[in-house]
Amino acid sequence: MNGRKKIMKICIDIRCLAEGRRTGVEEYTRYLLGHLFSIDPKNEYVLFLNSWKKTKGNLSWLEKYPNVKVKKFNFPNKLLNLMFWYFGWPKIDRLVGGPASTHGDASSTRGGVDLVFSPNIIFGNVSARTKSVITIHDLSFFRHSEYFSWKRKWWHIFINPKKICQTANKIIVVSNSTKNDLVGLYKIKPEKIIVIPSAVADNFCVINRNNGKLIKVKEKYNLPYKFILFFGTIEPRKNIVGLIRAFNLLQKQSSEYKLVIAGEKGWMNEEINDEIANSPFREKIQIINCVPDEDKVYLYNLASLFVYPSFFEGFGFPPLEAMKCGVPVIVSNNSSLPEIVGDAGILIDPDKPDEIFLAMKEVLENSKLRNILIAKGLEKSREFDWKKTAQKTLKVFQG
């Protein structure tokens, strides 16, 4: 071998990118792979993609990596999932093991793969001879099934995440909280689990107040001069109802701040809509459902305070994004959030709206505390870096 490392052929399942959505799993996959391919020009990567219809996700960014090939299949997704689940066939490593193609262009590669990596839980099978690595973001579907629709509950029952974890050679988790859940709830051996924190994009940063784009974004969304921001999927698990109730308490003291709730619509959000409609201060609550990636950093920079009272998070990207933008944060004292925020934010009990209210009041009225939180948030956010995440992930592959 002459001391040289073997060139590996690695298959990565990128079906989560087919729809072009940008939730936590898609963000993780997109940024991890971009940095992984940038630091590893030697190993061969073949990306497994399946979509019956035209792929909505933009994958053109992959074209600049000569050692990365996409092999796309056009099976009906439900049929393919049924075959994976019932027959245990086909095997993903065998599907992609032949000639691969880059966005439709034929290109010869050697057959077979050494390892299959899945950046999230999904239906699939890998041959016994091929190593498998999977990333588990959280066990929210196990810990808090009440926040999932029946469709999502049945999906998790059929996919059997526990079995997936048991059969994988290595499991990457994005927080110690998720590792503890895997050990405690699924009885997975700790030595099989590697904690590799995620990160956020480099474009999240503090923007000069004289930047003209700040004014344009403020006008685009008709944002108030002073506002409290929530950013995330609008669904019960995020505890937006608790945030609205805390905001109501704040408004009873004649607060000048408004509340902006931004993010994609999730499932089971009827109670959230009712809570807003029934709020005596509903005219001070604004919903923004579609925020393009390029506008997010400006939205954070315009906010006076970021509040994320989620009941459960495997990682929690938004608080980290807010800290990088110099915004003081208030988050729940559960799951992974204390790991992400540390002492750089105020930790609250998400089940107590009055505690959320008191925390908001204190940060908004105490300028000294506010400045301390901003400084600590900026310092804490520097611990999370996608290049480090990619380096550690590559080490898992090669190990």
C-alpha positions, 0 to 999 in steps of 0.5 A, a space after each residue: 500500500 506504500 502507506 497510502 490510504 485506500 481510495 474509497 467509493 462512498 454512496 450517499 443517499 440524497 433522496 431528502 434533497 429531491 423536493 427542494 425543501 430547506 428544513 433541518 435535515 435538508 440544511 444538514 445534508 446540503 451544507 455537510 456534503 458541500 464541505 465534505 466534497 470540498 475537503 475530500 477530492 480523492 475518494 469517489 462519491 456516488 449519490 443515490 437519488 430517486 424521484 418519480 417526478 422531476 426533481 424539485 431540488 437544485 443539484 447543479 452545485 454538485 457539478 463542480 466536484 469531479 469525484 462526485 457522481 449522481 445516479 438517479 432512478 425514477 421508481 415511484 417512491 411508494 413502490 420503492 419504499 414498499 420493496 425496501 420494507 417488505 422484500 428487503 430489496 433492492 440493495 442501495 449499494 448494488 443499485 449504484 454500484 454500476 456505471 454512475 451518471 452526473 446529471 444524466 451524462 454517462 461516466 464510467 466508474 468502478 463497480 461496487 461501493 465500500 460504504 453507504 451513508 444516509 444523512 437521515 432516517 429513510 427506507 432503504 437496505 444495504 448488503 451485509 458486505 457493505 458498511 453503513 453509516 447513518 445520521 440520527 438527528 433526534 428521537 422526537 417521534 419516539 419521545 413526543 409522538 403526540 406532536 406528529 400526525 397519524 400519517 407520520 406516526 405510521 411512517 415511523 412504525 413501518 420504517 422501524 428506526 430502532 432496527 435501522 440503528 441496530 443494523 448500521 455499523 456506525 451512527 452519527 448524532 448531532 448532539 449528546 442529547 440524541 446519543 443519550 436517547 439512543 443508548 437509553 431508549 434503543 439500547 444502542 452501544 455507546 461506542 457505536 455512536 459518534 457525536 458530531 455537532 452540526 453548524 450553520 451557514 457562514 452568511 449568518 453574521 452581524 450586519 452593519 445597521 447602515 446596510 441598505 438591504 436591511 431596510 429593503 427586507 424590513 419594507 418587503 415584509 412590512 416588519 415593525 421597528 421593534 419585534 421579538 422573533 421566532 423562526 422555525 417550522 410552525 407546528 406544535 412541537 415548537 411551542 408557539 402557543 406557549 410563546 403567544 401566551 407569554 407575549 400576551 402577558 408582555 403586552 399587558 404591561 404596555 410593551 412596544 414590541 411586536 411578535 413575528 413568527 416566521 417559518 414554513 407551515 408544519 402539520 397540526 397547526 390549528 391550535 396555533 392559528 386559534 391562539 393567534 385569533 383569540 389573542 387580544 393583541 393579535 394585531 401585534 402578531 405577524 406571520 411570515 410563511 416564506 422567507 428565502 434563504 438570502 433574507 434570513 440573515 437580515 430578518 435575524 439582524 432586524 430582531 430585538 430578541 429571538 425566542 425558541 421555546 421548543 419542547 424538543 430539539 435534536 440540534 436546533 439551527 435557528 438559535 445558533 443562527 440568531 446568535 451568529 447574527 448578534 441577537 440575544 436568545 431565549 431557549 428551552 432548558 430541554 433536549 439539545 438546546 442547553 448544549 447549543 446555547 450554553 450560558 450564552 442565552 436564557 434557558 426557560 421551562 417551555 411549559 411555563 408561559 409566565 417564565 418565558 414572559 419574565 425572561 423576555 421582559 428582563 432581556 428587553 429591559 436590561 441593556 447590560 444583560 442584553 449586551 452580555 448575551 450578544 457577546 456570549 452568543 457570538 463567542 459560542 457560535 464560533 464553536 460550530 463550523 461545517 468544515 469541522 463537521 465534514 472533517 469529523 464525518 470523513 474520519 468516520 467514513 475512513 475509520 
